[in-house]
Amino acid sequence: LALHVRWTELRGRRTGGVIGAARLRCINQPSSSAAARDGLHVAVGAVLPLWIGVDVPSDAPADSYRGAVLVSAAWAESGASDESVAVELAVGEDRAVEAGDGEPWRHSRLRWLDSTAGAEEEEAPEQPQPAEECDAGEDG
């Protein structure tokens, strides 16, 4: 069985603040991966934990944010057979310094798995280097 995972934006209950859907990611299903393209494979009757990361904007107001994770069969049309799982994220006043990257126990660096840094940069063609002139001397 192959599953696709999608999610909605998260909206603050009190402030109406929004954490956009683009700031969420399923670690099991990195963007541009075979899992994102073909679905997550799980045996019928088996359990597959989904690891969802949220990149909370530094200016997001403290609030309780709600949204949903949507799971569907990979062969189904989008929205046709979605199972919706409600999610709630409590965002406090205190923020991790540098998104928690300096504290490995937070696992915040997992978002780097989806990085496209350097993917579109063209490398300069290697230029031939002139041979160094040297005097081999009598021993050649």
Order of alpha helices (4+ residues) and beta strands (2+ residues): beta-beta-beta-beta-alpha-beta-beta-beta-beta
